[in-house]
Amino acid sequence: MSLNLPEVVSLLERRGQNQYGMEAINQLEHALQCAHLAEQAGETTETVVASLLHDLGHLLAAEREGVKENNTDQDDLHQYMALPFLRGLFTDAVLEPIRLHVDAKRYLCLIEPSYWASLSPASKHSLEQQGGVFNEAEGQAFMLQPFAAEAVRLRRYDDLAKVPAKVVPGLDHYAESLRQVAL
């Protein structure tokens, strides 16, 4: 069930051309912008790779269902979908920020009153489908998990990685990073 690196890259290349939800960019543009932001911030290679792959579950869902675009009418649980396919390939330092990036949005809405207002309409829509804003107990429990801080930073890159026609390094730029953190 686990993917290998060439299969991950192929999936990004093939399905990455699909529109990124209701945003004005495609999946691959979003992934590359997110990874670039993480890299610019000086994140670990694991966090850069997690940023690149955080929405791989959307691509796997599209692959499985044979659809051209994401279904934005329901939560596809994409943060979990990719994990079985990546588990044999990467450590928890890559996998856990991916798993936690949706909950990080719920957490940020709790701790920063202005965060909700900064979200795109598409991100607000998906937040409601993903359970809404955490309550205090949920927020505290979230931050106690390993890699929660990395997931919060990844979430911030995710939110900023929606710029149409933004020039960033291509997928080949991250090939060495992928190899470096692969098991």
C-alpha positions as CSV (number, residue, x, y, z in Angstrom):
1,M,0.0,0.0,0.0
2,S,3.0,2.3,0.6
3,L,4.1,4.6,-2.2
4,N,7.7,5.0,-3.3
5,L,9.3,8.3,-4.2
6,P,8.8,8.0,-7.9
7,E,5.1,7.3,-7.4
8,V,4.8,10.3,-5.1
9,V,6.4,12.6,-7.6
10,S,4.3,11.1,-10.4
11,L,1.1,11.7,-8.4
12,L,2.1,15.3,-7.9
13,E,2.8,15.7,-11.6
14,R,-0.3,14.0,-12.8
15,R,-3.0,15.0,-10.3
16,G,-1.3,18.3,-9.3
17,Q,-2.8,20.0,-12.3
18,N,-6.2,19.8,-10.7
19,Q,-7.6,23.0,-9.2
20,Y,-6.9,23.5,-5.5
21,G,-10.4,23.4,-4.1
22,M,-12.1,26.8,-4.7
23,E,-8.7,28.7,-4.9
24,A,-7.3,30.3,-8.1
25,I,-4.3,27.9,-8.3
26,N,-3.8,24.2,-8.9
27,Q,-2.7,21.6,-6.4
28,L,0.9,21.5,-7.5
29,E,1.3,25.2,-7.4
30,H,-0.1,25.2,-3.9
31,A,2.2,22.4,-2.8
32,L,5.3,24.1,-4.3
33,Q,4.4,27.5,-2.8
34,C,3.9,25.9,0.7
35,A,7.2,24.1,0.5
36,H,9.0,27.2,-0.7
37,L,7.6,29.2,2.2
38,A,8.8,26.6,4.7
39,E,12.2,26.5,3.1
40,Q,12.5,30.3,3.2
41,A,11.6,30.2,6.9
42,G,14.5,27.8,7.6
43,E,12.4,24.8,8.5
44,T,13.9,21.4,8.8
45,T,14.0,19.2,5.7
46,E,11.2,17.1,7.2
47,T,8.9,20.1,7.6
48,V,9.7,21.3,4.1
49,V,8.7,17.9,2.8
50,A,5.6,17.8,5.0
51,S,4.7,21.2,3.5
52,L,5.1,19.9,0.0
53,L,3.0,16.8,0.7
54,H,0.4,18.0,3.2
55,D,-2.5,17.9,0.7
56,L,-1.4,14.7,-1.1
57,G,-4.6,13.1,0.3
58,H,-6.6,15.3,-2.1
59,L,-4.7,13.9,-5.0
60,L,-5.1,10.3,-3.8
61,A,-8.8,10.9,-3.4
62,A,-9.0,12.2,-7.0
63,E,-6.9,9.3,-8.2
64,R,-9.2,6.8,-6.5
65,E,-12.4,8.4,-7.6
66,G,-11.2,9.3,-11.1
67,V,-12.3,12.9,-10.7
68,K,-10.7,16.0,-12.2
69,E,-11.3,18.3,-9.3
70,N,-11.8,18.2,-5.6
71,N,-15.2,17.7,-4.1
72,T,-15.7,20.8,-2.1
73,D,-19.1,19.8,-0.7
74,Q,-17.7,17.5,2.0
75,D,-14.7,17.0,4.1
76,D,-12.6,14.3,2.4
77,L,-10.4,13.7,5.5
78,H,-7.3,14.3,3.2
79,Q,-5.0,14.8,6.2
80,Y,-5.5,11.1,7.1
81,M,-5.9,9.7,3.6
82,A,-2.2,10.0,2.6
83,L,-0.8,8.5,5.8
84,P,-1.0,4.8,4.9
85,F,0.6,5.5,1.5
86,L,3.4,7.5,3.1
87,R,4.0,5.5,6.3
88,G,6.6,3.2,4.9
89,L,8.4,6.1,3.2
90,F,8.8,8.8,5.8
91,T,9.1,9.2,9.6
92,D,6.7,10.9,12.0
93,A,8.6,14.2,11.5
94,V,7.0,14.3,8.0
95,L,3.8,12.5,8.7
96,E,2.5,14.1,11.9
97,P,2.5,17.7,10.6
98,I,0.5,16.4,7.6
99,R,-1.9,14.6,9.9
100,L,-2.3,17.7,12.2
101,H,-2.4,20.5,9.6
102,V,-6.3,20.7,9.5
103,D,-6.5,20.7,13.3
104,A,-3.9,23.4,13.3
105,K,-6.4,25.7,11.5
106,R,-9.0,24.9,14.1
107,Y,-6.5,25.7,16.8
108,L,-5.3,29.0,15.3
109,C,-9.0,30.1,15.0
110,L,-9.2,29.5,18.8
111,I,-6.1,31.4,19.9
112,E,-6.0,34.2,17.4
113,P,-9.3,36.1,17.0
114,S,-8.1,37.7,13.8
115,Y,-7.1,34.4,12.2
116,W,-10.6,33.5,11.0
117,A,-10.9,36.9,9.2
118,S,-7.6,36.2,7.4
119,L,-8.8,32.9,5.9
120,S,-9.9,32.7,2.3
121,P,-13.6,32.0,1.7
122,A,-12.7,28.4,0.6
123,S,-10.6,27.9,3.8
124,K,-13.5,29.1,5.9
125,H,-15.9,26.8,4.1
126,S,-13.6,23.8,4.6
127,L,-13.1,24.7,8.3
128,E,-16.8,24.4,9.0
129,Q,-16.8,20.9,7.3
130,Q,-13.8,19.9,9.4
131,G,-15.4,20.5,12.7
132,G,-15.1,24.3,13.2
133,V,-13.1,26.1,15.8
134,F,-11.6,24.1,18.7
135,N,-12.8,24.8,22.2
136,E,-10.2,25.4,25.0
137,A,-9.9,21.7,26.0
138,E,-9.4,20.6,22.3
139,G,-6.9,23.4,21.8
140,Q,-4.8,22.3,24.8
141,A,-5.0,18.7,23.8
142,F,-3.9,19.5,20.3
143,M,-0.8,21.4,21.4
144,L,0.3,18.5,23.6
145,Q,0.8,16.2,20.6
146,P,4.2,15.7,19.1
147,F,4.8,17.9,16.0
148,A,1.8,20.2,16.8
149,A,4.1,23.3,16.6
150,E,5.4,22.2,13.2
151,A,1.8,21.6,12.1
152,V,0.9,25.2,13.2
153,R,3.8,26.6,11.2
154,L,2.9,24.4,8.2
155,R,-0.7,25.7,8.5
156,R,0.5,29.3,8.2
157,Y,2.5,28.4,5.0
158,D,-0.6,26.6,3.7
159,D,-2.7,29.8,4.2
160,L,-0.2,31.9,2.3
161,A,0.4,29.4,-0.5
162,K,-2.5,30.5,-2.7
163,V,-1.0,33.2,-4.9
164,P,-1.8,32.8,-8.6
165,A,1.2,32.9,-11.0
166,K,3.7,33.1,-8.1
167,V,7.2,32.0,-9.3
168,V,8.7,29.4,-7.0
169,P,11.1,26.5,-7.5
170,G,9.7,23.5,-9.4
171,L,9.2,20.0,-8.1
172,D,12.7,18.9,-9.2
173,H,14.1,21.4,-6.7
174,Y,12.6,19.2,-3.9
175,A,13.9,15.9,-5.2
176,E,16.9,15.9,-3.0
177,S,14.9,16.9,0.1
178,L,12.5,14.0,-0.6
179,R,15.4,11.5,-0.9
180,Q,17.1,12.9,2.2
181,V,14.2,12.3,4.5
182,A,12.9,9.0,2.9
183,L,13.4,5.9,5.0
